[in-house]
Every structure is written in structure tokens, then in C-alpha cells.
Amino acid sequence: MPRVSAALLALAAGPALSGCGSAAAEAPVPLQGFSVQGRTVTTTVLIGGCEAARLTSRESESTVSLTLRVRSTSHEGQPCPAFIARKHIGTTLREPVGNRSVVDTTNRATLRPPG
């Protein structure tokens, strides 16, 4: 499945998981790559008008585990703008990635930094 299609599928699942006007549930979304600058890891995600995303990390001596989650921010009776936006989401590590493996916790894939 192409990367954009997988991201759009994950995006479509977000509102379905949370339900309109109900308590916001978070849906894990596979990472579509990442970049590193110092201790900051950044990825890009597609989100809709009533969605928010967050990137979290867990670190060990040998691994940096990243989790990207999308959640609904809709409220009962509130219309959601009909758009999809590309948003950069980041997290700050305790230590730079260095020689550690970077793993997407959603699918356990080992990710390769760009370049």
C-alpha cells in the first residue's frame, strides 16, 4: 500500500474510533519517516479539521521507540472544518539518537533516518 494511502486510511480511522461528540480516543498511526536535529525527532502527519496528533518517545541504551497518535478533538454539536493538513510533530529526547535503533511502536518497524 502506498505511504500516502496508508496515512489517509489511518486518518479516516481516527474519527471512527473516537465517535462524534464522545470522549476522545487516540489511534496509533504508523510513522512515514522522521528527521533528527540534535535531541529533537520530528515526523509529519496528515490530520483533519477536528484532530490533533502527538509524538512520544521512550529511550533505552540501544533503542529509541516512537509512537505517533491521532485523536479527535470534536465536541458534540461543533462542526469540524473539512480539510486535511500536513503537520510537523516533534518530541525531545533525553539524549541524541546517536547509534541507537529507532523503532515505530505501532508496527515494530525499525526506521532509518534520512540521508
GROMACS elastic network, one bead per residue, 0.5 to 0.9 nm:
[ bonds ]
;  ai    aj funct       b0    kb
    1     4     6  0.84688   500
    1     5     6  0.65914   500
    1     6     6  0.64568   500
    2     5     6  0.53582   500
    2     6     6  0.63612   500
    2     7     6  0.88252   500
    3     6     6  0.51840   500
    3     7     6  0.62818   500
    3     8     6  0.86931   500
    3    32     6  0.68320   500
    4     7     6  0.50789   500
    4     8     6  0.61436   500
    4     9     6  0.85422   500
    4    32     6  0.85735   500
    5     8     6  0.50659   500
    5     9     6  0.60717   500
    5    10     6  0.85992   500
    6     9     6  0.50409   500
    6    10     6  0.62277   500
    6    11     6  0.85324   500
    6    30     6  0.82659   500
    7    10     6  0.51009   500
    7    11     6  0.60707   500
    7    12     6  0.86281   500
    7    29     6  0.74660   500
    7    30     6  0.76296   500
    7    31     6  0.85957   500
    7    32     6  0.78485   500
    7    45     6  0.74938   500
    7    46     6  0.67942   500
    8    12     6  0.61011   500
    8    13     6  0.85792   500
    8    46     6  0.72392   500
    8    47     6  0.87597   500
    9    12     6  0.51277   500
    9    13     6  0.63002   500
    9    14     6  0.89581   500
   10    13     6  0.50692   500
   10    14     6  0.65647   500
   10    27     6  0.79713   500
   10    28     6  0.80828   500
   10    29     6  0.59475   500
   10    30     6  0.80767   500
   10    70     6  0.85922   500
   11    14     6  0.54338   500
   11    15     6  0.77841   500
   11    27     6  0.89590   500
   11    29     6  0.80533   500
   11    45     6  0.88765   500
   11    46     6  0.68210   500
   11    47     6  0.63087   500
   11    48     6  0.73309   500
   11    51     6  0.88547   500
   11    70     6  0.76784   500
   11    84     6  0.89605   500
   12    15     6  0.64165   500
   12    16     6  0.69955   500
   12    48     6  0.87323   500
   13    16     6  0.51121   500
   13    17     6  0.60437   500
   13    18     6  0.86872   500
   13    27     6  0.75741   500
   14    17     6  0.53008   500
   14    18     6  0.63628   500
   14    19     6  0.85504   500
   14    25     6  0.79975   500
   14    26     6  0.72381   500
   14    27     6  0.58644   500
   14    28     6  0.88027   500
   14    51     6  0.78286   500
   14    70     6  0.63890   500
   14    71     6  0.60389   500
   14    72     6  0.64527   500
   15    18     6  0.51606   500
   15    19     6  0.56824   500
   15    20     6  0.69668   500
   15    24     6  0.88812   500
   15    25     6  0.87228   500
   15    50     6  0.84600   500
   15    51     6  0.79791   500
   15    71     6  0.75524   500
   15    72     6  0.58270   500
   15    74     6  0.86884   500
   16    19     6  0.54354   500
   16    20     6  0.80245   500
   17    24     6  0.84644   500
   17    25     6  0.64142   500
   17    26     6  0.77008   500
   17    27     6  0.71389   500
   17    71     6  0.86108   500
   17    72     6  0.85261   500
   18    21     6  0.82243   500
   18    22     6  0.64729   500
   18    23     6  0.66649   500
   18    24     6  0.51515   500
   18    26     6  0.72592   500
   18    27     6  0.84371   500
   18    71     6  0.71679   500
   18    72     6  0.60333   500
   18    73     6  0.89826   500
   18    74     6  0.89830   500
   19    22     6  0.54948   500
   19    23     6  0.77429   500
   19    24     6  0.76781   500
   19    25     6  0.83215   500
   19    72     6  0.80152   500
   19    74     6  0.87081   500
   20    23     6  0.86101   500
   20    24     6  0.88445   500
   20    72     6  0.82206   500
   20    74     6  0.64356   500
   20    75     6  0.70304   500
   20    76     6  0.65187   500
   20    77     6  0.87915   500
   21    24     6  0.82144   500
   21    73     6  0.87027   500
   21    74     6  0.58982   500
   21    77     6  0.72399   500
   21    78     6  0.81704   500
   22    25     6  0.85717   500
   22    74     6  0.80845   500
   22    75     6  0.72837   500
   22    76     6  0.72602   500
   23    72     6  0.85329   500
   23    73     6  0.89060   500
   23    74     6  0.89998   500
   23    75     6  0.86732   500
   24    71     6  0.61150   500
   24    72     6  0.53783   500
   24    73     6  0.65363   500
   24    74     6  0.78814   500
   25    70     6  0.84836   500
   25    71     6  0.57748   500
   25    72     6  0.68423   500
   26    53     6  0.87995   500
   26    69     6  0.59210   500
   26    70     6  0.55267   500
   26    72     6  0.73777   500
   27    68     6  0.84896   500
   27    69     6  0.53749   500
   27    70     6  0.53386   500
   27    71     6  0.62205   500
   28    67     6  0.70668   500
   28    68     6  0.58226   500
   28    70     6  0.64554   500
   28    71     6  0.88797   500
   28   105     6  0.87399   500
   28   106     6  0.61180   500
   29    45     6  0.86301   500
   29    67     6  0.77823   500
   29    68     6  0.55293   500
   29    69     6  0.56168   500
   29    70     6  0.68525   500
   29   106     6  0.65724   500
   30    67     6  0.79938   500
   30    68     6  0.68342   500
   30    69     6  0.86479   500
   30   104     6  0.68712   500
   30   105     6  0.81480   500
   30   106     6  0.56171   500
   30   107     6  0.66932   500
   30   109     6  0.89883   500
   31    34     6  0.74455   500
   31    43     6  0.71222   500
   31    44     6  0.79616   500
   31    45     6  0.78868   500
   31    66     6  0.83740   500
   31    67     6  0.79218   500
   31    68     6  0.66441   500
   31   104     6  0.65516   500
   31   106     6  0.80975   500
   31   111     6  0.86865   500
   32    43     6  0.73043   500
   32    44     6  0.71852   500
   32    45     6  0.77635   500
   33    42     6  0.87512   500
   33    43     6  0.62498   500
   33    44     6  0.76666   500
   33   111     6  0.71244   500
   33   112     6  0.76881   500
   33   113     6  0.74194   500
   33   114     6  0.78016   500
   34    41     6  0.67072   500
   34    42     6  0.54747   500
   34    44     6  0.73876   500
   34   111     6  0.81903   500
   34   112     6  0.82163   500
   34   113     6  0.64067   500
   34   114     6  0.72414   500
   35    40     6  0.82526   500
   35    41     6  0.57166   500
   35    42     6  0.52609   500
   35    43     6  0.64691   500
   35   113     6  0.62391   500
   35   114     6  0.64700   500
   36    39     6  0.71137   500
   36    40     6  0.57399   500
   36    42     6  0.64336   500
   36    96     6  0.84674   500
   36    97     6  0.78226   500
   36   113     6  0.74118   500
   36   114     6  0.85385   500
   37    40     6  0.53047   500
   37    41     6  0.66383   500
   37    42     6  0.83387   500
   37    96     6  0.83883   500
   38    41     6  0.81485   500
   38    92     6  0.89247   500
   38    93     6  0.88423   500
   38    95     6  0.84626   500
   38    96     6  0.57532   500
   38    97     6  0.80848   500
   39    91     6  0.83716   500
   39    92     6  0.55530   500
   39    93     6  0.50628   500
   39    94     6  0.69196   500
   39    95     6  0.59412   500
   39    97     6  0.70114   500
   40    90     6  0.65842   500
   40    91     6  0.57441   500
   40    93     6  0.61973   500
   40    96     6  0.77296   500
   40    97     6  0.89497   500
   41    55     6  0.88912   500
   41    89     6  0.84400   500
   41    90     6  0.54790   500
   41    91     6  0.54800   500
   41    92     6  0.63704   500
   41    93     6  0.74759   500
   41    97     6  0.86228   500
   42    55     6  0.81938   500
   42    88     6  0.65562   500
   42    89     6  0.55296   500
   42    91     6  0.65768   500
   42    92     6  0.88471   500
   43    55     6  0.80542   500
   43    68     6  0.86766   500
   43    87     6  0.83599   500
   43    88     6  0.57326   500
   43    89     6  0.54842   500
   43    90     6  0.63907   500
   44    86     6  0.64753   500
   44    87     6  0.55246   500
   44    89     6  0.60809   500
   44    90     6  0.86976   500
   45    53     6  0.76717   500
   45    68     6  0.86018   500
   45    70     6  0.88270   500
   45    85     6  0.80978   500
   45    86     6  0.56170   500
   45    87     6  0.54198   500
   45    88     6  0.65665   500
   45    89     6  0.73498   500
   46    53     6  0.89397   500
   46    84     6  0.62451   500
   46    85     6  0.54465   500
   46    87     6  0.62603   500
   47    50     6  0.80238   500
   47    51     6  0.58045   500
   47    52     6  0.67818   500
   47    53     6  0.73955   500
   47    70     6  0.76149   500
   47    83     6  0.82344   500
   47    84     6  0.54393   500
   47    85     6  0.54223   500
   47    86     6  0.65578   500
   47    87     6  0.71477   500
   48    51     6  0.53457   500
   48    52     6  0.80435   500
   48    72     6  0.88334   500
   48    80     6  0.83779   500
   48    81     6  0.77210   500
   48    82     6  0.70516   500
   48    83     6  0.55654   500
   48    85     6  0.63182   500
   49    52     6  0.85834   500
   49    73     6  0.86658   500
   49    74     6  0.87766   500
   49    80     6  0.55092   500
   49    82     6  0.58909   500
   49    83     6  0.56031   500
   49    84     6  0.66242   500
   49    85     6  0.78897   500
   50    71     6  0.84606   500
   50    72     6  0.57528   500
   50    74     6  0.52380   500
   50    75     6  0.88003   500
   50    79     6  0.85414   500
   50    80     6  0.53796   500
   50    81     6  0.69688   500
   50    82     6  0.86858   500
   51    70     6  0.66143   500
   51    71     6  0.54715   500
   51    73     6  0.51840   500
   51    74     6  0.73918   500
   52    69     6  0.83836   500
   52    70     6  0.56596   500
   52    71     6  0.54538   500
   52    72     6  0.64650   500
   52    73     6  0.65615   500
   53    68     6  0.70714   500
   53    69     6  0.55497   500
   53    71     6  0.63504   500
   53    72     6  0.89659   500
   53    87     6  0.84758   500
   53    89     6  0.72559   500
   54    67     6  0.81500   500
   54    68     6  0.58153   500
   54    69     6  0.55064   500
   54    70     6  0.66826   500
   54    71     6  0.86683   500
   54    89     6  0.64443   500
   54    90     6  0.77094   500
   54    91     6  0.83825   500
   55    66     6  0.68630   500
   55    67     6  0.56358   500
   55    69     6  0.65500   500
   55    89     6  0.62491   500
   55    90     6  0.60437   500
   55    91     6  0.59509   500
   56    65     6  0.82679   500
   56    66     6  0.57756   500
   56    67     6  0.52847   500
   56    68     6  0.65930   500
   56    69     6  0.84233   500
   56    90     6  0.81537   500
   56    91     6  0.60727   500
   56    92     6  0.85756   500
   57    64     6  0.66816   500
   57    65     6  0.54464   500
   57    67     6  0.63598   500
   57    68     6  0.89924   500
   57    91     6  0.69345   500
   57    92     6  0.80252   500
   57    93     6  0.71512   500
   58    63     6  0.82134   500
   58    64     6  0.58653   500
   58    65     6  0.50979   500
   58    66     6  0.67219   500
   58    67     6  0.86656   500
   58    93     6  0.82597   500
   59    62     6  0.79536   500
   59    63     6  0.59365   500
   59    65     6  0.62967   500
   59    66     6  0.89042   500
   59    93     6  0.76611   500
   59    94     6  0.78614   500
   59    95     6  0.85152   500
   60    63     6  0.51763   500
   60    64     6  0.64268   500
   60    65     6  0.84674   500
   60   100     6  0.85117   500
   61    64     6  0.83551   500
   61   100     6  0.72092   500
   62    99     6  0.77006   500
   62   101     6  0.62969   500
   62   102     6  0.89128   500
   63    97     6  0.82932   500
   63    99     6  0.87757   500
   63   102     6  0.58312   500
   63   103     6  0.71311   500
   64    93     6  0.85835   500
   64    97     6  0.70142   500
   64   100     6  0.65890   500
   64   101     6  0.61300   500
   64   103     6  0.62217   500
   64   104     6  0.87763   500
   65   101     6  0.82909   500
   65   102     6  0.58537   500
   65   104     6  0.59904   500
   65   105     6  0.61331   500
   65   108     6  0.88861   500
   66    91     6  0.89786   500
   66   102     6  0.72504   500
   66   103     6  0.60966   500
   66   104     6  0.51098   500
   66   105     6  0.59467   500
   66   106     6  0.83916   500
   67   103     6  0.87135   500
   67   104     6  0.61268   500
   67   105     6  0.55081   500
   67   106     6  0.65065   500
   68    89     6  0.87404   500
   68   104     6  0.82302   500
   68   105     6  0.84290   500
   68   106     6  0.78150   500
   72    75     6  0.88118   500
   74    77     6  0.85907   500
   74    78     6  0.66104   500
   74    79     6  0.77704   500
   74    80     6  0.68392   500
   75    78     6  0.53642   500
   75    79     6  0.81959   500
   75    80     6  0.89460   500
   76    79     6  0.84355   500
   80    83     6  0.87795   500
   92    95     6  0.85923   500
   92    96     6  0.89441   500
   93    96     6  0.64552   500
   93    97     6  0.78223   500
   95    98     6  0.82002   500
   96    99     6  0.89819   500
   96   100     6  0.89533   500
   97   100     6  0.56722   500
   97   101     6  0.78594   500
   97   102     6  0.78286   500
   98   101     6  0.86905   500
  101   110     6  0.67974   500
  101   111     6  0.75464   500
  101   112     6  0.82451   500
  102   109     6  0.84966   500
  102   110     6  0.57306   500
  102   111     6  0.54449   500
  102   112     6  0.71919   500
  102   113     6  0.82481   500
  103   106     6  0.88254   500
  103   107     6  0.85831   500
  103   108     6  0.59965   500
  103   109     6  0.56139   500
  103   111     6  0.57367   500
  103   112     6  0.89683   500
  104   107     6  0.60404   500
  104   108     6  0.52468   500
  104   109     6  0.53502   500
  104   110     6  0.64519   500
  104   111     6  0.68938   500
  105   109     6  0.73643   500
  106   109     6  0.79513   500
  107   110     6  0.89908   500
  112   115     6  0.88290   500
